[in-house]
Amino acid sequence: MALTEQKSKAFKVLCLVGSLLLLVMAMFHGSGLFYVKESIDQSNAEGFLKEIVPVLFAHPSLHLIGLSAFGFLALSLNYEIKKVLTLISALVTVDALLAFYLGGILPGILLLIAALCFILARFNIYSKTLATNEKLTKNDT
């Protein structure tokens, strides 16, 4: 019998949950863009602020979509998965800290949950299974 390694179900589920959570948060955040644009346009702010605030508001949504994409990408990687998952979890943790700093308790908690998913996925990448000689000989021919 030989030991073979496959990506574990826990790894796949954790990457999917973390990525989907980031994607849903990006959609919710992005849905407020028109409200922010309308509010800033009606304010007495300077013209420069009226132009730049909607762009600055859209950036976190794009950032979360990008991180989510890397989470989905990790599902198909064969090499350097641990480095990618470590980077994603670190960036999402920093985003969570920024959310807490800005008073966003719920977004901060949700971001920490996503980061935890990627951290746990990092430690559950492979499931070791025993392959019988019969299965090995079929694959060799």
C-alpha positions in Angstrom: 0.0 0.0 0.0 1.1 3.5 -0.7 0.2 6.9 0.7 -1.4 9.3 -1.7 -2.2 13.0 -1.0 -5.3 14.7 -2.3 -6.8 18.1 -1.4 -9.0 17.6 1.6 -12.7 18.3 1.6 -12.2 20.6 4.6 -9.6 22.6 2.6 -12.1 23.0 -0.3 -15.0 24.0 2.0 -12.9 26.5 4.0 -11.6 28.2 0.8 -15.1 28.4 -0.7 -16.6 29.8 2.5 -13.9 32.4 3.0 -14.0 33.4 -0.7 -17.8 33.6 -0.8 -17.9 35.6 2.4 -15.5 38.1 0.9 -17.4 38.3 -2.3 -20.8 38.8 -0.5 -19.2 41.5 1.6 -17.8 43.2 -1.5 -21.3 43.2 -3.1 -22.9 44.7 0.0 -20.3 47.3 0.3 -20.5 48.1 -3.4 -24.3 48.4 -3.3 -23.9 51.6 -1.2 -21.9 53.4 -4.0 -24.9 55.2 -5.4 -26.0 56.4 -2.0 -22.6 57.7 -1.2 -22.3 59.4 -4.6 -25.8 61.0 -4.2 -25.0 62.1 -0.6 -21.7 63.7 -1.5 -23.2 65.4 -4.6 -25.9 67.0 -2.4 -23.4 68.2 0.2 -21.5 71.5 0.2 -18.2 69.7 -0.2 -15.6 71.0 -2.7 -15.7 69.7 -6.2 -12.5 67.6 -5.7 -14.1 65.7 -2.8 -17.3 65.2 -4.8 -15.2 63.5 -7.5 -12.8 61.5 -5.3 -15.1 60.2 -2.5 -17.1 57.7 -4.7 -13.9 56.3 -6.1 -12.4 55.9 -2.6 -15.6 54.2 -1.5 -15.5 51.8 -4.4 -11.9 50.7 -3.7 -12.6 48.4 -0.7 -15.2 46.5 -2.7 -12.7 45.9 -5.5 -10.1 45.0 -2.9 -12.4 42.3 -1.4 -13.3 41.0 -4.9 -9.5 40.6 -5.6 -8.9 38.8 -2.3 -11.9 36.5 -3.0 -10.5 35.7 -6.5 -7.2 34.6 -4.9 -9.2 32.4 -2.5 -10.9 30.7 -5.4 -7.5 30.5 -7.2 -6.0 28.6 -4.2 -8.5 25.8 -4.9 -6.7 25.0 -8.2 -3.1 25.6 -7.1 -0.7 22.7 -6.7 2.3 24.6 -5.5 2.8 27.4 -3.0 -0.8 27.1 -1.6 0.4 27.8 1.9 2.0 31.1 0.9 -1.1 32.3 -1.0 -3.4 31.3 1.9 -1.1 33.0 4.5 -1.0 36.2 2.4 -4.8 36.2 2.0 -5.4 35.6 5.7 -2.9 38.4 6.7 -4.5 40.9 4.3 -8.0 40.1 5.4 -7.0 40.3 9.1 -5.6 43.8 8.4 -8.8 44.7 6.7 -10.7 43.5 9.8 -8.5 45.6 12.0 -9.3 48.7 9.8 -13.0 47.9 10.0 -12.8 47.8 13.8 -10.9 51.0 13.8 -13.6 52.7 11.7 -16.3 51.3 14.1 -17.5 48.6 11.8 -18.0 45.8 14.4 -20.0 43.4 12.2 -17.8 43.8 9.1 -14.7 43.3 11.3 -16.1 40.1 12.7 -17.1 38.8 9.3 -13.7 39.6 7.9 -12.0 37.8 10.8 -14.2 34.8 10.1 -13.1 34.8 6.5 -9.4 35.2 7.6 -9.9 32.2 10.0 -11.3 30.1 7.1 -8.1 30.7 5.1 -5.9 30.1 8.1 -7.6 26.8 8.8 -7.6 25.9 5.1 -3.8 26.4 5.2 -3.4 23.6 7.8 -5.9 21.3 6.2 -4.8 21.2 2.6 -4.1 17.6 2.1 -5.9 14.5 3.2 -3.8 11.4 3.2 -5.4 8.3 1.9 -4.1 4.8 1.6 -4.2 3.4 -1.9 -4.1 -0.4 -2.4 -1.7 -2.1 -4.7 -4.6 -3.0 -6.9 -5.5 0.7 -7.5 -1.8 1.6 -8.1 -1.3 -1.1 -10.7 -4.4 0.0 -12.6 -3.1 3.6 -12.7 0.4 2.5 -13.8 -0.7 0.7 -16.9 
